[in-house]
Amino acid sequence: MAMWNSQASVKGRAAAPALRPEERRQHKRKPVLWSARIESNAGAAECIIMDLSLGGAKLRGQIAVKARDAVTLVIDRFGTIRAEVVWARMGYLGLRFTDSQDQIAHILGTTLPL
């Protein structure tokens, strides 16, 4: 269900509905609970992958990164995926993968149909 934009209507027209983040995503996210590691210029830290798609992931962990930082997500049983931090707050962060979707699909194989 779309939420209505709280901004006033323009010239008598109703404001368009604002889409929730999950409605704007290009790729469906799959819930997982996988241990992983984030590596950045600030160092490395253990984390938990909460959900995953061909385009990105949501992680939980105490990681010293900020939006737009380049990072590498290391999943021991699969390999490494390059990414950019989209957001980081309250022990969670969102990544956008910068590797190609074909490469992501190859790394994850058939373990998680994305």
N, C-alpha and C positions, 0 to 999 in steps of 0.2 A: 504494500500500500504506500502511495506517495504522500509526503507531507507537504502542506501548502507553504509557500514562501511567505515569510512574515513581512516582507516589504510591501508598502502600499501599492495599489494598482496604478498603472500609468495611463493617463488620459481616459479614465473610466473603464479601462479593460482590467479584468481580473488578473492577478499575478499567476504565473505558471507554477505548477507544483514543483517543489524542490525534491530531487531524488536522493534517497538514502545512499550511503557509500556502497552497500551491497548491490544496489540497483544500477550503479554506474560502472561496476567492474566489467572488464572484458572477458574475464575467465572466472568460472565457478570455483570457489574455494572448497577444499576438502578438509574436514577436521582431522588432525593427527596429534599425537603426543610423542614427538621424537626428540631425543637429546641431540644437540648440535653445538657448534662453536662459531662465534663471530670473530673475525679478524679484521682489524682496522689499523690506521696509523697510531691510534691510542693504545694498541695492544690487542690481546685476545681475551675472550670471556665465554664461559659456558652459558648455554641458553636452552630453552625448550621451544620447539616449533609447535605453535598452537593450531595453525591452519596453513594451507599451502595451495598454490595454483601454478599454472604455467607462467603467470606474470609476476608473482610475488609471494610473500609469506608474512604471517604475524608471529612474533616471537615474544617470549617472556624471559626476562633476566635482567640483571644489573649490568648494563653495558654503557660505557662512556662514549656515546655517539650522539650526533645531532642530525637534523634534517639535511639532506644533500651530501652527507658523508659517503664516500665509497667504501664498501665493505666486502668481505668474502664470507659466505655462509659455508661452513664445513660440516657435512653430514658423513660421519665415518663410513657407514655402509654403502654410500652412494658416490661421494666425491665432493667437489667444490662448485659453488655457484657464485658468480660475481653479481653484486647488487648495489643499489643506492638506498639510503635511509630516506623514507618518505615522512615519517613522523616517529617521535620517541617521547613517551610520557608514562609516569607512574609504573615503571618496571616493565613496560611493554613497548614494542616498536614494530613498525610496518616497513617492509622492504619491497622495492620494485626490482625485479631481476633485470640485469643489463645483458646477460647472455641471451642468445637467441632462443625462441620457444622450441625449436628443433633440438637444440643442445640440452635444454632443460628436460624435454621429453626423453632424450637419450640417457641422460644421467639418472633419472628416476625410473626408467624402464617401465615394466608392466606392474611394478609394485603398487603404484597408486594411479589408477586410470583418471587422467586429468582432462 
